[in-house]
Amino acid sequence: MGRPKPQVIQQQHRDAASKLDVIVIGAGLGGLGAAISIALTGHKVHIVEAASEIGEIGAGIQVLPNSSRVLFSWGMEEQLARHATRPKQCNYLHWKGGNISHMDFHEYAEELGTPFWDFHRANLHLELLNRAKELGATMETNSKVAGIEYEYPEEGRTVAVAVLENGGRRTADLIVGADGINSRCREILLGRPDPPVLTGDLAYRLLLNTEDMMKDPELRTFIENPQVNYWMGPDAHAVNYVLRGGKLFNMVLLVPDDMPAGANTVAGNVEEMCALYKDWDPRIPKLLALCDSVFKWRLCIRPNLNPTWSHESGAFTILGDAAHATLPYLASGAGMSLEDGHVLGLCLGRLAGKSDDEKKKALKVYERCRRERTEKIVARGNLQQHLYHVHDGAEQEERDRLLKEFSVFNGRGKPASEEELQEKGLEDTSDPFPWRWHGVGKWLLPYQCEPDVEQRWAEVESEAASVESRRRASTEVRAQL
């Protein structure tokens, strides 16, 4: 029997003494997710977006069960199911063609209680925007933040002021920086420039109309039997899956970065792209021949922000790519941003007041829930970069051997025991197929924000009580001297 669906969270109503004014900087997936979760806990939310209009660019996005669980809890299952594709499985293939291993997404979803979903980013973004508005969030565009200042309206209480480039000022009890990988908020928090870290890879992202694919018997199967496919080859890999009920086909090609310094996105050359994959599985050149134009996206990461994600006052914090941008090779960047936003909302939902101490406690729990998990995601994304791109030879053969050896546990609906792994000479977490139980699936996919917040909140309260007990004991000793 698998895990049940999560309960839908009902919006709280707060009195003025504990109702925060919260500003979210950035209206991407992470910013909108934070707005939803914070609004559900009864706080007032205003979103500040630098762009002239709120929207999402890009193509496909994979949502894993830990992320769809968050979306379900926000009451979005029905709205999102209309836009989602539910792929049956994920396949790993050699770059020349030929299956190496697979993972049954439906089997895992049944055990976990929530699905693997594929979306066009624009559809997911629009539904998040609609939900945030429905919960009372307000927003403004053309408002680029230049700096953050602090004011002290009363003792023990700090408010933050977002200073806009146009001279405007927006004051809040808490400002949440969700402005993405090229985050100004991160640099404000650090007090210095901090550019993203280059990974050496770029992505060609393209969307194909499936009408032409349906005319080719070899390509038609991609549409008629929706699955996620990964071809792994020397210094490159390719991913594809179906979107919008079979109307669109999403393809991402990951290759060495040759973009000019300072560029993040540039127009790509279709002929150049096709040449990179001319010797791959013949179906890939066939697919690329259907492409008229393409863009190149530089792939960068953000090592975790030290020593903390939050200002010492408790009036300013960050989340998502601003804190821990990862390579897309674990299909978890957006998912981590959604989890961040949900955890932050759950923590703020426990506040009994607006004091700095209250806010700092909530942010301490938030970061304690999120820091280690997101560090592990970034690290595993970096490992997958290597595993996907090894050249044919001994290392590739060992990777493929492990992929096949771990396949023996497919179809069981649960992880193998330590004894079973030892019997086959396998180590937990060493499966190159990351979402299976013995890659990182065992800790990535079943994650639930609510019990994590419950546990960490209790830890922080216990630590605070212990500190207070020691302080009182010390005071008593001094009084007796």
Secondary structure as UniProt FT lines:
FT   TURN            16..18
FT   STRAND          21..25
FT   HELIX           29..40
FT   TURN            41..42
FT   STRAND          44..48
FT   STRAND          60..63
FT   HELIX           65..73
FT   TURN            74..75
FT   HELIX           77..81
FT   TURN            82..83
FT   STRAND          89..94
FT   TURN            95..96
FT   STRAND          99..104
FT   HELIX           105..112
FT   STRAND          117..120
FT   HELIX           121..134
FT   TURN            135..136
FT   STRAND          138..140
FT   STRAND          145..154
FT   TURN            155..156
FT   STRAND          157..164
FT   TURN            165..166
FT   STRAND          169..172
FT   STRAND          174..177
FT   TURN            181..182
FT   HELIX           184..190
FT   STRAND          197..209
FT   HELIX           210..214
FT   HELIX           217..224
FT   STRAND          228..233
FT   TURN            234..235
FT   STRAND          236..243
FT   HELIX           244..246
FT   STRAND          248..256
FT   TURN            261..262
FT   STRAND          265..268
FT   HELIX           270..276
FT   TURN            277..279
FT   HELIX           283..288
FT   TURN            289..290
FT   STRAND          294..301
FT   TURN            312..313
FT   STRAND          316..318
FT   HELIX           321..324
FT   HELIX           328..330
FT   HELIX           333..348
FT   TURN            349..350
FT   HELIX           356..388
FT   TURN            392..393
FT   HELIX           394..406
FT   HELIX           407..409
FT   TURN            410..411
FT   HELIX           418..423
FT   TURN            424..425
FT   TURN            428..429
FT   TURN            434..435
FT   HELIX           437..441
FT   HELIX           442..444
FT   TURN            445..446
FT   HELIX           449..480
//
